[in-house]
Amino acid sequence: MSLIVSKIQKKYNQQIAVEDISFEVHPGEVVGFLGPNGAGKSTTLKMIAGILAADAGKITINNVEVGVDKVDAKKFVGYLPESNALYKDLYIKEYLHFLANVHALKNTPARIKEVIELLQLGAMQQKKIGELSKGFQQRVGIAAAILHQPALILLDEPTSGLDPNQLIDIRKLIQQLSQDSMVLFSSHILQEVTAVCQRVLVMHEGKLVANEPIEQLLKPQTNHLYIQFEEDITHLQSSIHQLSIEVIRIDKHLLVVKTAEGKDVKKIVMQFALDMGLNIERLHIEQASLEEIFKLLTH
């Protein structure tokens, strides 16, 4: 049971929206989908959901090919689009009953009750969907996406418009959903991706520029080594720049250098301090943030 995306492409007239991308998502995974506006994320999610047809390539969910076995493939997918189109003149239960009939669910009342409790929508049942706040409308959209217990859940900006408490609730929900389903979600909130995902896909100008576990993406090749000296080192700038290290910043008592694979930068700095009679107060490595990695990948 997996999602396999193989060399898919999509053009709008002569504009390439998605170019030859491939990746997989497996059961139990929560995968973050990142990229600047216009990178092709939403187009990719729509192709996986079967809403848009790919111009080339192949998408399979549980060995069912999207675009060939259209109805069977959609049974495996729950999709929350960025626009979150809802029937706003209906009450929550009415809307979910309508969707349950579309999916031909069995034991509909029990499943609807379970989803309402899971999304904490019980107190809102006396209001029509159009009367709900943006945050609760997002919850209704997620309820609709997971109602039929899909194998793959696609969430396009699921935390849009949510307050900090709601963000925490949705984060917990996504982790809970991953116990039974594959989850692929796009977000502009990089902290959410760091907190929830095991793996990250990054798109830029229609291409997949990264497909890595978060730990791998944040490996020390972009880390910075911070050295705090007791003495002012400003007058030693020329000597520091002669060392075989990449200097990021010299600021009175602080020296910031970039670590390098295969080079013991700590040893070089400590030997320099010994030669110059300097005392090191503190020395530590600060890991590059996902925001910094994102900027590197999408520029």
C-alpha positions as MATLAB code, in Angstrom:
seq = 'MSLIVSKIQKKYNQQIAVEDISFEVHPGEVVGFLGPNGAGKSTTLKMIAGILAADAGKITINNVEVGVDKVDAKKFVGYLPESNALYKDLYIKEYLHFLANVHALKNTPARIKEVIELLQLGAMQQKKIGELSKGFQQRVGIAAAILHQPALILLDEPTSGLDPNQLIDIRKLIQQLSQDSMVLFSSHILQEVTAVCQRVLVMHEGKLVANEPIEQLLKPQTNHLYIQFEEDITHLQSSIHQLSIEVIRIDKHLLVVKTAEGKDVKKIVMQFALDMGLNIERLHIEQASLEEIFKLLTH';
ca = [
       0.000    0.000    0.000;
       1.907    3.027   -1.305;
       1.655    6.146   -3.409;
       4.095    6.003   -6.336;
       4.534    9.100   -8.494;
       6.703    8.432  -11.535;
       7.961   11.143  -13.933;
       4.739   13.145  -14.044;
       4.474   16.326  -16.088;
       1.869   19.044  -16.530;
       1.753   22.027  -18.884;
      -0.686   24.915  -19.179;
      -0.339   25.988  -22.796;
       3.437   26.450  -23.079;
       3.974   27.028  -19.356;
       5.471   24.030  -17.544;
       3.801   23.671  -14.140;
       5.270   20.287  -13.146;
       8.320   18.802  -14.836;
       9.267   15.136  -14.602;
       8.939   14.603  -10.843;
       9.015   11.263   -9.016;
       8.572   10.289   -5.372;
       6.869    7.732   -3.126;
       4.866    7.892    0.102;
       4.478    4.799    2.270;
       2.073    3.767    5.063;
       2.675    5.518    8.361;
       4.523    8.423    6.755;
       3.723   12.111    7.139;
       5.419   13.911    4.258;
       5.642   17.695    4.031;
       5.322   19.346    0.633;
       7.135   22.678    0.438;
       7.819   25.270   -2.211;
       7.212   28.947   -3.010;
       3.969   30.082   -4.599;
       3.728   28.825   -8.172;
       6.185   25.974   -7.605;
       3.658   23.322   -8.692;
       2.587   21.857   -5.337;
      -1.174   22.292   -5.740;
      -1.036   21.079   -9.349;
       0.790   17.947   -8.198;
      -1.753   17.285   -5.437;
      -4.617   17.714   -7.919;
      -3.027   15.179  -10.271;
      -2.605   12.685   -7.424;
      -6.241   13.246   -6.405;
      -7.361   12.585   -9.981;
      -8.781   16.083  -10.471;
      -6.202   17.001  -13.130;
      -4.835   14.588  -15.713;
      -1.056   14.377  -16.002;
       0.339   15.062  -19.492;
       2.961   12.369  -18.960;
       4.083    9.942  -16.287;
       2.221    7.613  -13.987;
       0.603    7.784  -10.543;
      -0.455    4.651   -8.673;
      -2.160    4.291   -5.297;
      -2.309    0.776   -3.873;
      -1.369   -0.529   -7.347;
      -4.356    1.275   -8.899;
      -3.360    3.753  -11.602;
      -4.837    7.234  -11.268;
      -6.277    8.388  -14.589;
      -6.909    4.821  -15.765;
      -8.997    3.353  -12.941;
     -10.425    6.748  -12.003;
     -13.227    5.700   -9.674;
     -11.242    2.984   -7.883;
      -8.258    5.307   -7.396;
     -10.399    8.055   -5.857;
     -11.748    5.618   -3.269;
      -8.264    5.538   -1.748;
      -7.846    9.333   -1.584;
      -9.076   11.976    0.849;
      -8.355   15.492   -0.407;
      -8.587   18.896    1.271;
      -7.980   21.546   -1.427;
      -6.521   24.927   -0.585;
      -9.829   26.599   -1.477;
     -11.786   24.206    0.806;
     -15.057   24.464   -1.133;
     -17.961   23.608    1.176;
     -21.779   23.597    0.964;
     -22.128   26.503    3.354;
     -25.912   26.414    3.607;
     -25.813   22.936    5.149;
     -25.276   21.917    8.764;
     -22.197   19.811    9.529;
     -24.089   16.532    9.885;
     -26.099   17.219    6.724;
     -22.917   17.792    4.762;
     -21.208   14.691    6.112;
     -24.329   12.560    5.472;
     -24.312   13.775    1.858;
     -20.637   12.773    1.466;
     -21.250    9.441    3.189;
     -23.902    8.656    0.574;
     -21.503    9.637   -2.203;
     -18.929    7.207   -0.797;
     -21.613    4.562   -0.142;
     -20.417    4.189    3.443;
     -21.770    1.540    5.751;
     -22.674    2.371    9.352;
     -22.851    6.051    8.413;
     -24.175    7.506   11.735;
     -21.377    5.893   13.765;
     -18.666    7.086   11.363;
     -20.025   10.641   11.260;
     -20.150   10.742   15.069;
     -16.556    9.470   15.219;
     -15.293   12.122   12.781;
     -17.180   14.950   14.529;
     -15.593   13.940   17.840;
     -12.154   13.606   16.242;
     -12.339   17.130   14.769;
     -13.968   18.566   17.916;
     -16.963   19.857   15.948;
     -19.642   18.789   18.408;
     -20.285   22.263   19.815;
     -20.712   23.698   16.304;
     -23.438   21.343   15.075;
     -26.252   23.863   15.563;
     -24.630   26.289   13.089;
     -24.604   26.156    9.330;
     -21.153   25.715    7.801;
     -21.243   29.266    6.418;
     -21.669   30.605    9.971;
     -18.498   28.924   11.243;
     -15.140   30.638   11.659;
     -12.373   29.993    9.138;
     -10.697   27.617   11.582;
     -13.809   25.491   12.073;
     -14.487   25.473    8.338;
     -10.989   24.033    7.909;
     -11.927   21.325   10.401;
     -15.073   20.519    8.420;
     -12.938   20.249    5.281;
     -10.597   17.818    6.989;
     -13.601   15.844    8.307;
     -14.862   15.551    4.737;
     -11.440   14.391    3.532;
     -11.094   11.603    6.104;
     -14.735   10.509    6.361;
     -14.319    7.426    4.147;
     -11.064    6.385    5.902;
      -8.822    6.790    2.844;
      -5.426    5.156    2.479;
      -3.936    8.464    1.287;
      -4.777   11.874    2.753;
      -3.821   14.977    0.735;
      -3.976   18.254    2.648;
      -3.286   21.514    0.802;
      -2.490   24.213    3.375;
      -4.560   22.544    6.135;
      -3.487   24.998    8.848;
      -4.420   28.136    6.899;
      -6.373   30.549    9.086;
      -5.979   28.607   12.317;
      -5.068   30.177   15.652;
      -2.119   28.776   17.696;
      -4.333   26.431   19.762;
      -5.997   25.082   16.634;
      -2.566   24.577   15.040;
      -1.581   22.316   17.917;
      -4.837   20.339   17.586;
      -4.396   19.848   13.823;
      -0.757   18.840   14.321;
      -1.834   16.124   16.758;
      -4.614   15.071   14.383;
      -2.224   14.682   11.434;
       0.076   12.512   13.529;
      -2.915   10.430   14.628;
      -4.158   10.015   11.044;
      -0.763    8.734    9.934;
      -1.244    5.631   12.081;
      -3.752    4.295    9.529;
      -3.048    6.371    6.409;
      -0.327    7.980    4.313;
      -0.387   11.774    4.740;
       0.990   14.286    2.229;
       0.425   17.923    3.063;
       1.640   21.259    1.798;
       2.267   24.194    4.095;
       3.921   27.592    4.203;
       4.445   27.234    7.954;
       7.849   25.577    8.082;
       7.680   25.032   11.845;
       4.634   22.815   11.302;
       6.524   20.704    8.787;
       9.487   20.357   11.163;
       7.193   19.350   14.036;
       5.015   16.835   12.177;
       6.879   15.353    9.208;
       9.447   12.607    8.912;
      10.280   13.577    5.329;
      10.146   16.686    3.157;
       9.589   17.227   -0.561;
      10.632   20.631   -1.897;
       9.486   21.929   -5.280;
      10.874   24.907   -7.180;
       9.759   26.063  -10.629;
       7.972   22.788  -11.296;
      10.893   20.574  -10.337;
      11.498   18.448   -7.269;
      14.701   19.855   -5.752;
      14.711   17.834   -2.509;
      13.255   14.567   -1.242;
      14.895   13.916    2.106;
      14.200   12.931    5.700;
      14.261   16.113    7.773;
      17.346   14.949    9.695;
      19.185   14.398    6.394;
      18.073   17.766    5.034;
      19.443   19.517    8.107;
      22.767   17.680    8.130;
      25.831   19.622    9.222;
      27.037   20.601    5.732;
      25.275   23.949    6.250;
      25.875   24.211   10.002;
      27.648   27.117   11.617;
      30.263   26.868   14.365;
      30.021   29.658   16.954;
      33.141   30.469   19.007;
      32.876   32.965   21.853;
      36.234   34.349   23.062;
      37.032   36.174   26.303;
      39.136   38.635   24.306;
      38.174   41.064   21.541;
      39.380   39.435   18.283;
      38.566   42.312   15.921;
      42.264   43.166   15.442;
      42.989   39.551   14.376;
      40.716   39.574   11.321;
      43.526   39.281    8.781;
      45.040   36.293   10.631;
      41.648   34.596   10.927;
      40.981   34.972    7.198;
      44.296   33.228    6.463;
      43.061   30.047    8.177;
      41.765   27.239    5.984;
      38.162   27.792    7.140;
      35.167   29.683    5.756;
      34.527   32.708    7.956;
      30.909   33.844    8.232;
      31.242   36.651   10.765;
      33.704   38.333   13.146;
      32.013   40.468   15.790;
      34.217   41.599   18.686;
      34.284   38.460   20.897;
      32.385   36.219   18.458;
      33.688   34.218   15.506;
      31.242   32.335   13.260;
      32.593   29.856   10.713;
      31.011   27.244    8.475;
      31.722   23.606    9.178;
      33.033   21.526    6.304;
      32.817   17.810    5.621;
      36.172   16.086    6.033;
      37.761   19.058    7.814;
      38.155   19.378   11.589;
      37.182   23.032   11.875;
      37.044   22.875   15.685;
      40.647   21.696   15.805;
      41.785   24.511   13.490;
      40.027   27.156   15.593;
      41.314   25.766   18.894;
      44.880   25.648   17.580;
      44.531   29.265   16.429;
      43.308   30.267   19.907;
      46.280   28.458   21.471;
      48.767   30.148   19.118;
      47.288   33.596   19.794;
      46.900   33.118   23.535;
      43.113   33.432   23.365;
      40.633   31.934   25.805;
      37.484   30.287   24.437;
      34.406   30.823   26.625;
      31.997   28.824   24.529;
      32.054   26.760   21.348;
      28.967   25.197   19.795;
      27.425   24.194   16.507;
      24.088   25.742   15.560;
      22.121   23.692   13.073;
      20.747   25.425   10.012;
      16.993   25.937   10.211;
      14.510   24.603    7.698;
      13.909   28.221    6.646;
      17.590   28.571    5.675;
      17.545   25.273    3.769;
      14.325   26.325    2.023;
      15.950   29.562    0.858;
      19.006   27.702   -0.431;
      16.878   25.228   -2.402;
      14.470   27.743   -3.931;
      16.827   30.506   -5.108;
];
